[in-house]
Amino acid sequence: MGADANTVLGNGVKLIGEAFLPGASLLLDGQLGNGVAHAVIGFGARLALGPVGLLVVAADSYSKSVTRKYLWEHLGDAVSAKKPLPPESDPAAGPAHRDSAVHREPA
């Protein structure tokens, strides 16, 4: 089995674990404190918000385990990626637009 197949299999086991215990993927990674915290918060979220709360906490745990970033960090990246660039930092504009006022002598 190649490295990619092991990664896919490992991620599948983590995802199945999250269905039973929020924080399971972090526990499998050896991050005991973070995994237990996600489990406690997950069950609290289940009591307070129902299955949706549990799902969000489980998704956050899986995201942290697989990508090393929390779910809210991914959301922040998505929001910042949608912000338009200011005209002076737009790479498509190039230097020609910034220097358009410069008069050039014919050769």
C-alpha positions as CSV (number, residue, x, y, z in Angstrom):
1,M,0.0,0.0,0.0
2,G,1.4,3.4,-1.0
3,A,1.6,6.5,1.2
4,D,-1.4,8.1,-0.5
5,A,-3.5,4.9,0.2
6,N,-2.4,5.0,3.9
7,T,-3.4,8.6,4.2
8,V,-6.8,8.0,2.7
9,L,-7.3,5.0,4.9
10,G,-6.2,6.9,8.0
11,N,-8.4,9.8,7.2
12,G,-11.3,7.4,6.7
13,V,-10.7,5.9,10.1
14,K,-10.6,9.4,11.6
15,L,-13.8,10.4,10.0
16,I,-15.6,7.2,11.2
17,G,-14.2,7.9,14.7
18,E,-15.6,11.4,14.7
19,A,-19.1,9.9,14.1
20,F,-18.9,8.1,17.4
21,L,-16.8,10.5,19.5
22,P,-16.0,14.2,18.7
23,G,-12.2,14.6,19.0
24,A,-11.5,11.0,17.9
25,S,-9.2,12.1,15.1
26,L,-7.1,14.2,17.4
27,L,-7.0,11.4,19.9
28,L,-5.7,9.1,17.2
29,D,-3.0,11.7,16.4
30,G,-1.9,11.6,20.0
31,Q,-3.2,15.1,20.8
32,L,-4.9,14.0,24.0
33,G,-5.6,17.4,25.5
34,N,-7.1,18.8,22.3
35,G,-9.0,15.5,21.6
36,V,-10.6,15.4,25.1
37,A,-11.5,19.1,24.9
38,H,-13.3,18.5,21.6
39,A,-15.1,15.5,23.1
40,V,-16.3,17.5,26.1
41,I,-17.2,20.5,24.0
42,G,-18.9,18.3,21.4
43,F,-21.2,16.7,24.0
44,G,-21.9,20.1,25.5
45,A,-22.7,21.4,22.0
46,R,-25.0,18.4,21.4
47,L,-26.9,19.2,24.6
48,A,-27.1,22.9,23.8
49,L,-27.6,22.9,20.0
50,G,-28.6,19.4,19.1
51,P,-26.9,17.3,16.4
52,V,-25.8,20.4,14.5
53,G,-23.6,21.5,17.4
54,L,-22.0,18.0,17.6
55,L,-21.4,18.0,13.9
56,V,-19.6,21.4,13.9
57,V,-17.3,20.3,16.8
58,A,-16.6,17.0,15.1
59,A,-15.8,18.8,11.8
60,D,-13.5,21.2,13.6
61,S,-11.7,18.2,15.2
62,Y,-11.3,16.4,11.9
63,S,-10.2,19.6,10.2
64,K,-7.5,20.2,12.8
65,S,-6.3,16.7,12.6
66,V,-6.1,16.5,8.8
67,T,-5.0,20.0,7.8
68,R,-3.5,21.3,11.1
69,K,-6.0,24.2,10.9
70,Y,-9.2,24.7,12.9
71,L,-12.4,25.1,11.0
72,W,-12.7,28.8,11.8
73,E,-9.2,29.3,10.4
74,H,-10.4,27.8,7.1
75,L,-13.4,30.1,7.1
76,G,-11.2,33.1,7.8
77,D,-9.0,32.2,4.9
78,A,-12.0,31.9,2.6
79,V,-13.3,35.3,3.7
80,S,-9.9,37.0,3.2
81,A,-9.5,35.4,-0.2
82,K,-12.8,37.0,-1.4
83,K,-11.6,40.5,-0.6
84,P,-10.6,42.5,-3.7
85,L,-7.1,43.7,-4.1
86,P,-6.4,47.4,-4.1
87,P,-5.7,48.7,-7.6
88,E,-2.0,49.4,-6.8
89,S,-1.4,45.8,-5.7
90,D,-3.3,44.1,-8.5
91,P,-0.7,42.0,-10.4
92,A,-2.8,42.1,-13.5
93,A,-2.5,45.8,-13.7
94,G,1.3,45.7,-14.1
95,P,3.6,48.7,-14.2
96,A,2.1,50.0,-17.5
97,H,-1.0,51.3,-15.7
98,R,0.9,52.9,-12.9
99,D,3.3,54.6,-15.3
100,S,0.8,55.7,-17.9
101,A,1.3,59.4,-17.2
102,V,5.0,59.1,-18.2
103,H,5.6,60.7,-21.6
104,R,8.0,58.7,-23.8
105,E,10.0,60.2,-26.7
106,P,9.6,58.5,-30.1
107,A,12.7,56.6,-31.2
